[in-house]
Amino acid sequence: MVQKLGRLRESPSQTAGPYVHIGTNPNFIGINGVYAADLGSEPVPAAVKGERIVVTGHVIDGGGNLLKDALIEIWQADADGLYPGRGEHRGTADPAFTGWARQPVDGVTGLYRFETIKPGSAPYFDGRPMAPHITFWVVARGINIGLHTRLYFEDEETANAADPVLGRIEHRGRIPTLIATRSVESGVPTYTFDIHLQGEKETIFFDI
Amino acid sequence: MRNENSSYQDGAFFQRDRAWHPPAFTPDYKTSVLRSPRNALLSLGNTISEMTGPVFGHDMLGPLDNDLIRNFATTGDPIGPRTIVYGRVLDENARPVAGALVEFWQANAGGRYRHKKETYLAAIDPNFGGCGRTITDEEGRYWFRTIKPGAYPWPNGVNDWRPAHIHFSIFGHAFAQRLITQMYFEGDPMIWQCPIVQSIPSREAVETLVAALDREASLPMDTLAYKFDIVLRGRRSTMFENRKEGN
């Protein structure tokens, strides 16, 4: 008889549902007094090195409707391209920076907004530099398993052209769905990144 | 204590079995129809962006964060079946995932959520908030105390009800392991009638989300216990990897 591999199966995903905020952002929906603040909503401390930016946008369904109940998490490197937290063995990232944040979209306008720093470049697994990017993870009612995507920056044209991940996208016409557009709002560089779940402008989502 | 930087934990993660997970488009769960991508996912081998993840320290936890019976109460205990939920967070290699942040949320005993967009006519419990969190110990263990949630009607089919469930959000050691799921209770007949449960293709996979009643762990004359183990993606040993320094 063949030996068994003895592995477990990953717990299957389920939707976060419409009331995800109860667990992740209780203060945002008026459940106060359990946690001092909603985890992931803290501002980036002044001690963190790097260029302050705002990342904002909407999440849009296949009918063109704005999601009002989505939750977004971001994960990114520090200004030098080092990741805070577990699994980074190339050096020590900026100790003041967590690299992770979480925001719900606004329940009325559907807008999300992160105040963060622009990440530096980190290497692809073969050592080539990846262009600066922010990993996005989107959950909501109607999304059975969290959707991973990446935000790249419009003003990193040269780095984007050499990015190994963008470089292997066969359908070149879809690459712009990963590129955030830049403007300056109240003196702060602001990148707009709309996430289209379905349809003509559908964002590229990754199986990581 | 286990060294989390040791070589067996440094490799790439096993790929997700997306035939085991629910697919994006499951039309019996109606909201998924317009919220599911139509294009194929783009396969991305793990890079450092996916193989790293945030760290949450035990110092962020308040003393009642894993006690939903007390963490919102003002005038007494909430009404409903007093329940302990406990288990371990493991990876696919059956190794404990230590230091994992586990968040959970749920309705009260009547199936009513404390959320401003919730309109179900069952009453709010003034002493029940419905949220909690904890961080696994060095053996991957977690536990919390709560009230068993009630079933809950929802506007999907004309007469659809969710089985009693508790939502779980789990952070492993890397963003590639990020997972949100739901826990169900052993013996609930509504598990097998629910379109959200049925978004999962196989009965075998659903059964891994059903917590077992554990009379031995229950407190006599006090609280029933349910055991719910969670499995996150496992990873290869670095000895199998062929990667340049730096990733």
Interface residues (C-beta under 8 A of the other chain):
Chain A: G6 R7 L8 R9 E10 S11 P12 S13 Q14 T15 A16 G17 P18 Y19 V20 H21 I22 G23 T24 P26 I29 G30 I31 G33 V34 Y35 A36 L39 D61 G62 G63 N65 L67 D69 E73 W75 A77 Y83 P84 G85 R86 G87 E88 H89 R90 T98 G99 W100 G107 A122 P123 Y124 F125 D126 G127 M130 H133 T135 W137 V139 A140 R141 G142 I143 N144 I145 G146 L147 H148 R150 V165 I169 R174 L197 Q198 G199 E202 T203 I204 F205 F206 D207 I208
Chain B: E4 N5 D10 Q15 R16 D17 R18 W20 H21 P22 P23 A24 T26 Y29 K30 T31 S32 V33 L34 R35 S36 P37 R38 N39 L41 L42 S43 L44 G45 N46 T47 I48 S49 E50 M51 T52 G53 P54 V55 F56 M60 G62 L64 D65 N71 F72 L90 D91 E92 N93 A94 E103 F104 W105 Q106 Y113 R114 H115 K116 K117 E118 G129 G130 C131 G132 R133 H167 S169 H173 A174 F175 A176 R178 L179 I180 T181 Q182 I196 V197 S199 I200 A205 V206 T208 L209 I230 V231 L232 R233 G234 R243 K244 E245 G246 N247
